[in-house]
Amino acid sequence: MELTKIPTLPKFTGGESREERTLSREPLDKSAFKQVIRKMNLKVTDQRLLILSALHEGRTHVTAQEVYEIVSAKDPEIGFATVYRFLRTLTEHHFVTEVRMGGLPARYEMTPQSHHDHLTCVSCGKICEFENHEIEALQEKVASQFGFELTSHVLELYGVCPDCQKRKKAKASFGN
């Protein structure tokens, strides 16, 4: 049985523009961040507020390293371990969702109100969120066929986005 290789995705440095298509994202402010921290019975600190802000602003799906780079630019005293520990705590309390796909670094997003899946471009790393009720029903059917009661799942589809397809075609026609 041949295993499918999970592609290596390009790293987002923050300098380039990358469109992400996300489903509705609820606006959160500093008071909402404080509420999240208090619900976990933790002390509200500037570091924790910065981490939540970094998760909420800009890109929707970020690695722990990307969060660290955002917050350390604002507060060099924050260490990677602090960022990672708080991300783990947020995940354990279901305020943040961690998506792990094979050997790729985990990506984090503020836990959305509704379930969604992802399309990821293997060329530029763009992520598009989508919902499809037929796919959801089929997953339930497959789980049932094997006697499973489905509790959760992650669906990530890999491919080449329309922009990268255009660039590849333009490059190919320019080379001829």
C-alpha positions in Angstrom: 0.0 0.0 0.0 1.5 3.3 -1.1 1.1 6.2 1.3 0.3 9.6 -0.1 3.1 12.1 0.5 2.0 15.3 2.3 3.5 18.3 0.5 5.9 20.7 2.0 4.2 24.1 2.1 6.0 27.4 1.6 6.7 29.5 4.7 4.7 32.7 5.0 7.1 35.5 6.1 4.4 38.2 6.4 6.0 40.5 3.8 4.2 39.1 0.8 0.5 39.4 0.2 -1.4 36.2 0.4 -5.2 36.1 0.0 -6.9 33.6 2.2 -10.5 32.9 1.8 -12.1 32.4 5.1 -15.6 31.8 6.2 -17.2 34.5 8.5 -14.8 35.5 11.2 -16.3 36.9 14.4 -14.7 40.2 15.4 -13.0 40.1 18.8 -11.5 42.9 20.9 -9.3 43.2 24.0 -12.2 42.7 26.3 -13.2 39.4 24.5 -9.5 38.3 24.8 -9.6 39.0 28.5 -12.8 37.0 28.9 -11.1 34.0 27.1 -8.2 34.1 29.5 -10.4 34.4 32.6 -12.5 31.5 31.5 -9.4 29.4 31.6 -8.8 30.6 35.2 -5.6 32.3 34.2 -4.2 35.8 35.0 -4.7 38.3 32.2 -1.2 39.4 31.1 0.0 41.6 28.3 1.8 38.5 26.8 -1.3 36.5 26.7 -3.2 39.4 25.1 -0.5 39.8 22.5 -0.7 36.1 21.6 -4.5 36.1 21.2 -4.2 39.3 19.2 -1.6 37.7 16.9 -3.9 34.7 16.4 -6.9 36.9 15.6 -5.4 39.5 13.3 -4.0 38.9 9.8 -3.7 35.3 8.6 -6.2 32.9 9.9 -4.0 29.7 10.0 -0.6 30.2 11.6 2.1 28.1 13.0 3.5 28.5 16.6 6.6 30.0 15.0 4.6 32.6 13.1 2.7 33.6 16.2 6.1 33.8 18.1 7.6 36.1 15.3 4.5 38.4 15.4 4.5 38.8 19.2 8.3 38.9 19.6 8.4 41.8 17.2 6.1 43.7 19.6 7.6 42.4 22.8 11.1 40.8 22.6 10.8 39.5 26.1 8.3 36.9 25.1 9.9 33.5 24.5 8.9 30.8 22.1 8.1 28.4 25.0 5.6 31.0 26.4 3.8 31.2 23.1 3.7 27.4 22.6 2.5 26.7 26.1 -0.3 29.3 25.8 -1.3 27.9 22.4 -1.5 24.4 24.0 -3.6 25.7 26.8 -5.9 27.6 24.4 -6.2 24.3 22.4 -7.0 22.2 25.5 -9.8 24.7 26.4 -11.1 24.7 22.8 -10.6 28.4 22.2 -8.1 27.6 19.5 -8.1 24.7 17.0 -4.9 22.9 16.2 -4.7 21.3 12.7 -1.9 18.8 12.3 -1.5 17.2 8.8 1.2 14.5 8.6 4.7 15.9 9.1 3.7 19.5 8.6 4.0 21.9 11.6 0.7 22.4 13.4 -1.3 25.4 12.4 -3.6 27.2 14.8 -6.8 29.2 14.3 -9.3 30.8 16.7 -12.0 28.1 17.0 -14.7 28.9 14.6 -18.4 28.9 15.4 -19.1 26.2 12.7 -17.0 23.3 11.3 -15.2 23.9 8.0 -12.6 22.2 5.9 -9.5 23.5 4.0 -8.1 23.7 0.5 -4.4 24.4 0.6 -2.2 25.5 -2.3 1.0 23.5 -2.5 2.7 26.3 -4.5 2.0 29.5 -2.4 0.4 28.0 0.8 -2.9 29.9 0.4 -5.6 28.4 2.4 -9.3 28.5 1.5 -11.9 27.4 4.0 -15.1 25.7 2.7 -18.2 23.9 3.9 -19.8 21.1 2.0 -22.8 19.3 3.4 -22.5 16.4 1.0 -18.9 15.7 2.1 -20.0 15.9 5.8 -22.8 13.4 5.1 -20.4 11.0 3.3 -17.9 11.1 6.2 -20.7 10.2 8.6 -21.7 7.3 6.2 -18.2 6.0 6.0 -17.7 6.1 9.8 -21.0 4.3 10.2 -20.0 1.6 7.7 -17.0 0.8 9.9 -19.0 1.0 13.2 -17.5 4.3 14.2 -19.4 7.1 16.0 -17.7 10.2 14.5 -16.6 12.7 17.1 -14.5 15.0 14.9 -12.4 15.1 11.8 -10.0 17.2 9.8 -10.2 17.4 6.0 -7.5 19.2 4.2 -7.3 19.1 0.4 -4.0 19.9 -1.4 -3.8 21.3 -4.9 -2.7 24.3 -6.9 -4.8 27.5 -6.6 -6.0 29.4 -9.7 -3.4 32.2 -9.3 -0.5 29.7 -9.2 -2.0 27.8 -12.2 -2.1 31.1 -14.2 1.5 31.9 -13.2 2.7 28.4 -14.3 0.9 28.7 -17.6 2.3 32.2 -18.2 5.8 31.0 -17.3 5.4 28.0 -19.7 4.2 30.1 -22.6 6.9 32.7 -22.0 9.6 30.0 -22.1 8.4 28.7 -25.5 
